[in-house]
Amino acid sequence: MTDPIADYLTRIRNAVMANHKVVEIPSSNLKKDITRILFDKGYILNYKFEETGPQGNIKIALKYNAENKMPAIKSLQRISKPGLRKYVDSENLPRVLNGLGVAIISTSQGVMTDKEARSLKIGGEVLCFVY
């Protein structure tokens, strides 16, 4: 696999489209950080890190609206790819849906949202957009 982050986003996207309640994904530190951000911003219901074998797994409980069963995650877009990395400075940080969505940025101080990076005035690699 050449792009584990794209695989992570695709597994979540496919599980949401199939109305699954839980999705299981191979773990890494970057994927754990992205999962924490998705939980903090209310896009997923819950998560659990399982340390089984050399790599471990992440179990993610997906979030749906109670009335009409619409998923909380409408779109997951991979922005920076292995063949074309997208780096931005603090002045050019992207805004997703005029601030309604979240851009996940990998910075020198860790993985964070675009709003956190803007407040700390640091740039980095734009990993993905979530809304």
SULFEN-V214812 format. One record per residue. PHI is phi in whole degrees, -180 to 180 (999 if undefined). PSI is psi as a letter, one per 40 degrees, with the letter a starting at -180 (999 if undefined). OMEGA is omega in radians with two decimals (NA if undefined). Layout:
BEGIN
phi:PHI psi:PSI omega:OMEGA
phi:PHI psi:PSI omega:OMEGA
END
This chain:
BEGIN
phi:999 psi:h omega:-3.08
phi:-93 psi:d omega:-3.10
phi:-134 psi:g omega:-3.10
phi:-66 psi:d omega:3.13
phi:-71 psi:d omega:3.08
phi:-64 psi:d omega:3.08
phi:-64 psi:d omega:3.10
phi:-59 psi:d omega:-3.13
phi:-66 psi:d omega:-3.13
phi:-68 psi:d omega:3.10
phi:-63 psi:d omega:3.11
phi:-67 psi:d omega:3.14
phi:-59 psi:d omega:3.14
phi:-66 psi:d omega:3.12
phi:-66 psi:d omega:3.10
phi:-66 psi:d omega:-3.13
phi:-67 psi:d omega:3.13
phi:-93 psi:e omega:3.13
phi:57 psi:f omega:3.05
phi:-76 psi:i omega:3.11
phi:-89 psi:d omega:-3.08
phi:-133 psi:i omega:3.05
phi:-129 psi:i omega:-3.12
phi:-114 psi:h omega:-3.01
phi:-133 psi:h omega:3.03
phi:-59 psi:i omega:-2.96
phi:-94 psi:i omega:2.90
phi:-155 psi:i omega:-3.11
phi:-65 psi:d omega:3.12
phi:-65 psi:d omega:3.11
phi:-66 psi:d omega:3.09
phi:-63 psi:d omega:3.13
phi:-65 psi:d omega:3.11
phi:-65 psi:d omega:3.12
phi:-63 psi:d omega:3.11
phi:-62 psi:d omega:3.12
phi:-65 psi:d omega:3.12
phi:-61 psi:d omega:3.12
phi:-70 psi:d omega:-3.13
phi:-62 psi:d omega:-3.13
phi:-88 psi:e omega:3.02
phi:85 psi:e omega:3.14
phi:-87 psi:d omega:3.08
phi:-126 psi:i omega:-3.08
phi:-77 psi:d omega:-3.10
phi:-163 psi:i omega:3.09
phi:-151 psi:i omega:3.10
phi:-146 psi:h omega:3.08
phi:-96 psi:h omega:3.12
phi:-109 psi:h omega:3.13
phi:-97 psi:g omega:3.10
phi:-116 psi:h omega:-3.14
phi:75 psi:a omega:-3.08
phi:-73 psi:d omega:-3.02
phi:-104 psi:d omega:-3.07
phi:89 psi:i omega:-3.12
phi:-132 psi:i omega:2.99
phi:-116 psi:h omega:3.03
phi:-103 psi:h omega:-3.09
phi:-118 psi:h omega:3.04
phi:-90 psi:h omega:-3.07
phi:-79 psi:i omega:-3.05
phi:-108 psi:h omega:3.11
phi:-129 psi:i omega:3.05
phi:-70 psi:h omega:-3.06
phi:-69 psi:d omega:-3.04
phi:-79 psi:d omega:-3.02
phi:-110 psi:e omega:3.07
phi:58 psi:f omega:3.08
phi:-82 psi:h omega:-3.13
phi:-73 psi:i omega:3.10
phi:-71 psi:d omega:3.12
phi:-93 psi:h omega:3.10
phi:-86 psi:d omega:-3.07
phi:-151 psi:i omega:3.00
phi:-126 psi:h omega:-3.10
phi:-122 psi:h omega:3.03
phi:-82 psi:h omega:-3.09
phi:-103 psi:c omega:-3.13
phi:-86 psi:h omega:-3.09
phi:-112 psi:i omega:3.13
phi:-60 psi:d omega:3.14
phi:-83 psi:d omega:-3.12
phi:-149 psi:g omega:3.14
phi:-78 psi:i omega:3.12
phi:-116 psi:h omega:3.10
phi:-111 psi:i omega:3.11
phi:-134 psi:i omega:3.02
phi:-93 psi:i omega:-3.02
phi:-67 psi:d omega:3.14
phi:-79 psi:d omega:-3.06
phi:-110 psi:f omega:3.11
phi:-64 psi:h omega:-3.07
phi:-74 psi:i omega:3.02
phi:-114 psi:h omega:-3.10
phi:-95 psi:h omega:-3.11
phi:50 psi:f omega:3.12
phi:56 psi:f omega:3.08
phi:100 psi:e omega:3.14
phi:-80 psi:d omega:3.10
phi:-98 psi:a omega:-3.09
phi:-129 psi:h omega:2.95
phi:-102 psi:h omega:3.14
phi:-97 psi:h omega:-3.02
phi:-117 psi:h omega:3.02
phi:-97 psi:h omega:-3.07
phi:-114 psi:i omega:3.08
phi:-70 psi:e omega:3.12
phi:-106 psi:e omega:3.09
phi:111 psi:a omega:-3.13
phi:-86 psi:h omega:-3.11
phi:-153 psi:i omega:3.12
phi:-82 psi:i omega:3.13
phi:-64 psi:d omega:-3.13
phi:-68 psi:d omega:3.10
phi:-66 psi:d omega:3.13
phi:-65 psi:d omega:3.12
phi:-66 psi:d omega:-3.14
phi:-70 psi:d omega:3.09
phi:-86 psi:e omega:-3.13
phi:57 psi:f omega:3.06
phi:-130 psi:i omega:3.10
phi:-109 psi:a omega:3.14
phi:170 psi:a omega:-3.13
phi:-91 psi:h omega:3.13
phi:-81 psi:h omega:-3.09
phi:-78 psi:d omega:-3.07
phi:-160 psi:i omega:3.02
phi:-112 psi:h omega:3.09
phi:-131 psi:h omega:3.01
phi:-157 psi:999 omega:NA
END
